[in-house]
C-alpha cells in the first residue's frame, strides 16, 4: 500500500513530509504543482501524514472521494498502472 498526496498540496509543496520520509519516496519537480509519493517505494510508515501542514496525505484506501482522481494521478506520474 502507498500513501497519496491530494489537492491541498497544490501550489504549496511544503517539504516537511520529505524530511521525515525514511525511504525518500516523496518527489518534487519544478514543473509539478504538487509533491508525489512513488507507490513502489513507499513503505506505508505514515510519518508523512503527521508532518504535512496542509493535511494533504492519506493512506491510499482513505483518500476522500472528492480527491479520488489523485490516486490514479499519483501512479501515472511515475508511469505506473493505477489500481482498479
C-alpha positions as a printed NumPy array, in Angstrom:
array([[  0.   ,   0.   ,   0.   ],
       [  1.049,   3.556,  -0.598],
       [  0.039,   6.999,   0.511],
       [ -1.476,   9.611,  -1.785],
       [ -0.891,  13.357,  -1.801],
       [ -4.073,  15.203,  -2.726],
       [ -5.298,  18.681,  -3.657],
       [ -4.276,  20.619,  -0.509],
       [ -0.639,  20.262,  -1.639],
       [ -1.193,  22.031,  -4.954],
       [  0.915,  25.184,  -5.146],
       [  2.022,  24.673,  -1.517],
       [  4.634,  21.921,  -1.861],
       [  5.757,  22.164,   1.773],
       [  8.544,  19.611,   2.085],
       [  8.118,  18.69 ,   5.762],
       [  6.922,  15.277,   4.556],
       [ 10.101,  14.802,   2.534],
       [ 12.227,  15.47 ,   5.609],
       [ 10.585,  12.67 ,   7.643],
       [ 10.336,  10.021,   4.909],
       [ 12.781,   7.208,   5.807],
       [ 12.914,   5.865,   2.23 ],
       [ 12.961,   9.143,   0.274],
       [  9.905,   8.227,  -1.805],
       [  8.375,  11.717,  -1.996],
       [  9.354,  13.593,  -5.128],
       [  9.183,  17.122,  -6.47 ],
       [  9.874,  18.538,  -9.908],
       [  9.711,  22.187, -10.858],
       [  7.024,  21.518, -13.461],
       [  4.775,  19.738, -10.931],
       [  2.205,  21.751,  -8.954],
       [  2.441,  19.336,  -6.014],
       [  4.598,  16.625,  -4.458],
       [  4.059,  12.941,  -5.296],
       [  4.765,   9.677,  -3.476],
       [  6.316,   6.906,  -5.571],
       [  3.95 ,   3.968,  -4.886],
       [  6.514,   1.195,  -5.312],
       [  8.943,   2.837,  -2.887],
       [  6.503,   3.815,  -0.12 ],
       [  6.745,   1.516,   2.917],
       [  3.442,   2.67 ,   4.455],
       [  5.075,   4.058,   7.6  ],
       [  2.683,   7.024,   7.765],
       [  5.252,   9.529,   9.04 ],
       [  4.427,  11.878,   6.18 ],
       [  0.795,  12.208,   7.274],
       [  1.584,  13.92 ,  10.574],
       [  4.329,  16.039,   9.02 ],
       [  2.069,  17.552,   6.346],
       [  0.959,  21.029,   7.468],
       [ -1.961,  21.153,   4.999],
       [ -3.32 ,  17.628,   5.668],
       [ -2.88 ,  16.548,   2.056],
       [ -1.571,  12.996,   2.597],
       [ -3.79 ,   9.944,   3.026],
       [ -3.397,   6.168,   3.039],
       [ -4.48 ,   5.047,  -0.42 ],
       [ -7.689,   3.423,   0.812],
       [ -8.663,   6.547,   2.81 ],
       [ -8.373,   9.238,   0.12 ],
       [-11.568,  11.332,   0.348],
       [-13.949,  10.714,  -2.548],
       [-13.669,  14.342,  -3.692],
       [ -9.95 ,  13.741,  -4.311],
       [-10.174,  10.189,  -5.694],
       [ -8.594,  11.253,  -9.019],
       [ -5.343,  11.944,  -7.192],
       [ -4.829,   8.216,  -6.636],
       [ -4.566,   7.479, -10.366],
       [ -2.521,  10.631, -10.917],
       [ -0.072,   9.539,  -8.216],
       [  0.58 ,   6.317, -10.127],
       [  0.634,   7.684, -13.662],
       [  3.096,  10.456, -12.799],
       [  5.603,   7.613, -12.258],
       [  4.467,   5.697, -15.379],
       [  2.788,   3.023, -13.273],
       [ -0.59 ,   1.414, -13.809],
       [ -3.113,   2.794, -11.284],
       [ -5.066,   0.317,  -9.159],
       [ -8.596,  -0.54 , -10.26 ]])
